[in-house]
Amino acid sequence: MAWLLSFFAPMKLRTDLMKLHLKLGNMNFIPFAFMEDVLSNFSATRSLARYKKLSGSFGKYANRWEENAYTTILYVENGTFTRFRDHRHNQPIGPAGNVENSAKYRLWKVVAYKVSDNQIPKIDPNLPRGLDEFAVESGMLCLSLRTSKIDEKWVKLFSSWKHLNTLIIHSTLSGPTLHLLFSLLDREQLVRVGIFSENYGDREVYLFKQFLQQSQFLSLEFMSNTNSNSLLKERILAEEDLKKFVGSTVHWKRKEQLHNDSFEKVGLVDESLLLFKKRNLLAYYFNDAATQSTTDEEFVAGARSSLLRFVHEE
């Protein structure tokens, strides 16, 4: 069980769980309130699949949590609020506020910003107050930018949310979206940034590396499973001091070659996770189709996603 906690848990929660595990020797003795807090934090940024395999009450509670967890999406289209919708496992489950959807199981509150034409919309006068009320409800707050059609007023509005901890950019990294990223960088509040477009260069790499150095930041994710830009990876591997990135990860939602001959093979963490290591840099490959007969080369070639994790050097 220890390897599960050491890999998948954020630093503070990981330490708390390991102490409890060593002290009690049995996950059944962990209070439900503590498990709720842990699973809420875990599941906001990663799958609970491996936790569900644990024996005892923790594994059972992880199953229950994943079954009930959901996301509420607030749609802002052409400058005005249009609708709410609750989603579970990427499927709509009815209008927001359904009594069956307990607030404690809401992992995410997502503001989905969309524009139907090429015009930057004006901000509806009633929108800021409604968004402020939505922001303080239960769940982590995410802004999902489906377009780059924003201006300084929108950047100011989005940057004003002190509860915002995740930004997903589906559009190109243009001037306005970069301005928003730099503005949120200054606020030191984001824990996760997701990027779909990979039309980035030196300026964007500098920005990404600044996020990775912030103490609260956990994950930079490249969401496209087809596009490929290796500039950030190359800059990271060329870094002499990786300690400044400790605590963060870079996740490619596709196969990305992360290790070279300077890495040592650690081996399979489990049947779908292969690990290589170089000082305080860990390179993981995820391959759900791998079998016991799959070679390392085949495992990496067939990986569905790849991840770099920065840890303290042993």
C-alpha positions in Angstrom: 0.0 0.0 0.0 2.9 2.4 0.8 3.9 2.9 -2.9 0.4 4.0 -3.7 0.5 6.7 -1.2 4.0 7.8 -2.0 3.2 8.2 -5.7 -0.3 9.6 -5.9 -0.7 11.8 -2.9 0.0 15.5 -2.7 2.9 16.1 -0.3 1.1 17.1 2.9 -1.7 14.5 2.6 0.8 11.9 1.6 2.7 12.5 4.8 -0.4 12.4 7.0 -1.5 9.1 5.5 1.9 7.5 5.8 2.1 8.5 9.4 -1.3 7.0 10.1 -0.5 3.9 8.2 2.7 3.3 10.1 1.1 4.1 13.5 -2.2 2.2 13.1 -1.1 -0.6 10.6 -4.7 -0.8 9.5 -6.5 1.6 7.2 -9.8 0.6 8.8 -9.0 2.8 11.8 -8.8 6.1 9.8 -11.7 8.4 10.6 -14.3 8.9 7.9 -13.9 12.7 8.0 -10.2 12.3 7.3 -10.9 9.9 4.4 -13.4 12.3 2.9 -10.8 15.1 3.1 -8.1 13.0 1.5 -10.3 11.5 -1.3 -11.7 14.9 -2.1 -8.2 16.3 -2.6 -6.9 13.2 -4.5 -9.9 12.9 -6.9 -9.8 16.5 -7.9 -6.5 15.9 -9.8 -6.2 12.2 -10.3 -8.2 8.9 -10.7 -9.1 6.9 -7.6 -8.6 3.6 -9.5 -5.6 2.5 -7.5 -7.1 3.5 -4.2 -10.2 1.4 -4.9 -7.9 -1.6 -4.8 -6.9 -1.1 -1.2 -8.4 -3.4 1.3 -10.6 -2.4 4.2 -12.7 0.7 4.7 -10.4 3.1 2.7 -10.8 1.0 -0.5 -14.6 0.8 0.0 -14.9 4.5 0.6 -12.8 5.3 -2.5 -15.3 3.2 -4.5 -18.2 5.0 -3.0 -16.5 8.4 -3.5 -15.8 7.7 -7.2 -19.4 6.5 -7.8 -20.9 9.7 -6.3 -18.4 12.3 -7.3 -19.6 14.9 -9.8 -18.9 18.3 -11.5 -21.1 21.3 -11.9 -20.6 23.3 -15.0 -21.8 26.9 -15.4 -21.9 27.9 -19.0 -21.1 31.5 -20.0 -21.9 32.1 -23.7 -21.5 35.3 -25.5 -21.0 37.2 -22.3 -23.9 36.0 -20.3 -24.9 33.0 -18.1 -26.9 30.4 -20.1 -27.3 27.3 -18.0 -26.0 24.9 -15.2 -25.4 21.2 -15.7 -24.1 18.5 -13.4 -21.8 15.9 -14.9 -20.6 12.5 -13.6 -17.9 10.6 -15.4 -18.2 13.1 -18.3 -21.9 12.4 -18.7 -24.7 14.9 -17.9 -26.8 13.7 -15.0 -29.4 16.4 -14.9 -29.8 20.1 -14.0 -27.5 21.5 -11.3 -28.9 21.4 -7.8 -30.4 17.9 -8.0 -31.0 16.8 -4.4 -29.3 13.4 -5.1 -26.0 15.2 -5.8 -24.7 15.8 -2.3 -22.5 18.9 -2.1 -19.7 17.0 -0.4 -19.3 14.9 -3.5 -18.9 17.8 -5.8 -15.2 17.8 -6.9 -15.3 20.7 -9.4 -17.1 23.8 -10.2 -16.3 24.7 -13.9 -17.0 28.0 -15.6 -17.1 27.2 -19.3 -16.5 30.3 -21.4 -17.7 30.2 -25.0 -18.3 32.6 -27.9 -20.3 31.8 -30.9 -18.8 34.3 -33.3 -15.7 36.4 -33.8 -16.7 39.3 -31.6 -15.5 39.7 -28.0 -18.7 39.9 -26.0 -19.5 42.5 -23.4 -19.8 41.3 -19.8 -23.5 41.0 -18.7 -23.9 43.3 -15.7 -25.4 40.5 -13.6 -22.7 38.0 -14.4 -19.9 39.0 -12.0 -22.1 38.7 -8.9 -23.5 35.3 -10.0 -19.9 34.0 -10.7 -18.8 35.2 -7.2 -21.6 33.3 -5.6 -20.8 30.2 -7.7 -17.1 30.5 -6.7 -17.7 30.1 -3.0 -19.8 26.9 -3.3 -18.2 23.5 -2.5 -15.7 22.0 -4.9 -12.5 23.3 -6.6 -13.0 26.1 -9.1 -11.9 25.7 -12.7 -12.1 28.1 -15.6 -12.4 26.4 -19.0 -11.6 28.8 -21.8 -13.1 27.4 -25.0 -12.0 30.4 -27.0 -9.3 33.1 -26.9 -12.0 35.8 -27.5 -11.4 37.8 -24.3 -10.2 41.3 -23.6 -8.7 43.2 -20.7 -12.1 43.4 -19.0 -12.5 39.6 -19.1 -8.9 39.1 -17.9 -9.6 41.4 -15.0 -12.8 39.5 -14.1 -11.3 36.0 -14.3 -8.1 37.1 -12.4 -10.3 38.5 -9.6 -11.5 35.1 -8.4 -9.4 34.2 -5.4 -10.9 30.7 -5.3 -9.8 29.9 -8.8 -7.3 27.0 -8.7 -7.4 25.4 -12.2 -7.3 26.9 -15.7 -7.9 24.9 -18.9 -7.2 26.6 -22.2 -8.7 24.9 -25.2 -7.8 27.7 -27.6 -4.5 29.0 -28.9 -2.0 30.7 -26.6 -2.7 34.2 -27.9 -2.0 37.6 -26.3 -5.1 37.7 -24.1 -4.8 34.2 -22.9 -1.1 34.7 -22.1 -2.0 37.9 -20.3 -4.5 35.9 -18.2 -1.8 33.3 -17.4 0.7 35.9 -16.3 -1.9 37.7 -14.2 -2.8 34.4 -12.4 0.9 33.6 -12.0 1.3 36.8 -10.0 -1.5 35.7 -7.7 0.2 32.4 -6.9 -3.1 30.5 -6.5 -3.3 28.0 -9.4 -2.6 24.4 -8.7 -3.3 23.1 -12.2 -3.0 24.4 -15.7 -4.2 22.4 -18.8 -3.1 23.3 -22.3 -4.6 22.0 -25.5 -2.7 24.0 -28.1 1.0 23.4 -28.4 1.9 26.4 -30.5 4.2 27.6 -27.8 7.8 29.0 -27.8 10.4 30.5 -25.5 8.0 33.0 -23.8 5.5 30.3 -23.0 8.2 27.9 -21.7 9.4 30.6 -19.4 5.8 31.0 -18.1 5.3 27.2 -17.7 8.6 26.9 -15.7 7.5 29.8 -13.4 4.3 28.0 -12.5 6.3 24.8 -11.8 8.4 26.6 -9.3 5.4 27.9 -7.2 4.9 26.1 -3.9 1.1 25.6 -4.4 1.3 24.4 -8.0 0.9 20.7 -8.7 0.3 19.9 -12.3 1.0 21.3 -15.8 -0.9 19.2 -18.3 -0.7 19.0 -22.1 -4.2 17.7 -23.1 -3.8 17.0 -26.8 -3.2 13.4 -27.7 -2.0 14.2 -31.2 0.0 17.5 -31.2 3.6 17.4 -30.1 5.9 20.1 -29.0 9.1 18.9 -27.2 10.5 22.3 -26.3 9.5 22.3 -22.7 10.6 18.7 -22.2 14.0 19.5 -23.7 14.5 22.6 -21.5 13.6 20.6 -18.4 16.0 17.8 -19.2 18.7 20.4 -19.8 18.2 22.0 -16.4 21.0 21.6 -13.9 18.9 22.5 -10.8 15.6 20.6 -10.8 15.1 21.1 -7.1 13.2 24.3 -7.8 10.5 22.3 -9.4 10.0 19.8 -6.5 6.4 19.0 -5.8 5.1 19.6 -9.3 4.5 17.4 -12.3 4.2 17.8 -16.1 1.7 15.4 -17.7 1.4 14.7 -21.4 -1.9 13.0 -22.3 -0.1 11.0 -25.0 3.1 9.0 -25.4 6.0 11.4 -25.0 9.6 10.0 -24.8 10.8 11.4 -21.4 13.8 9.3 -20.5 17.2 8.8 -22.1 20.4 6.8 -21.3 21.1 9.0 -18.3 18.0 7.5 -16.5 17.9 4.3 -14.7 15.0 1.9 -14.9 13.1 1.4 -11.7 10.6 -1.0 -13.2 6.9 -1.6 -13.1 5.1 0.2 -10.3 2.1 -1.9 -11.3 1.0 -3.6 -14.5 0.1 -0.4 -16.2 2.8 2.0 -14.9 6.5 1.9 -15.8 9.0 4.1 -14.0 12.5 5.5 -14.8 14.5 7.8 -12.5 17.3 10.3 -12.7 18.3 12.0 -9.4 15.1 13.9 -8.4 13.4 13.4 -11.7 10.9 10.6 -12.2 9.6 9.6 -15.6 6.3 7.6 -15.7 4.6 5.9 -18.6 0.9 4.7 -18.4 -0.1 1.8 -20.6 -3.4 0.0 -19.9 -2.8 -2.5 -22.7 0.5 -3.8 -21.3 0.8 -7.5 -20.3 3.4 -9.5 -18.4 5.1 -10.2 -21.8 5.3 -6.6 -22.9 8.9 -5.4 -23.2 10.0 -1.9 -22.0 10.2 -0.6 -25.5 6.7 -1.9 -26.4 5.4 -0.4 -23.1 6.7 3.0 -23.8 5.7 3.0 -27.5 2.2 2.1 -26.6 1.8 4.5 -23.6 -1.4 6.5 -23.5 0.2 9.2 -21.3 3.5 10.2 -19.9 4.5 12.1 -16.8 7.5 13.8 -15.2 7.5 14.2 -11.4 10.0 16.3 -9.5 10.8 14.9 -6.1 13.4 15.4 -3.4 16.6 13.5 -4.2 17.3 10.6 -1.9 
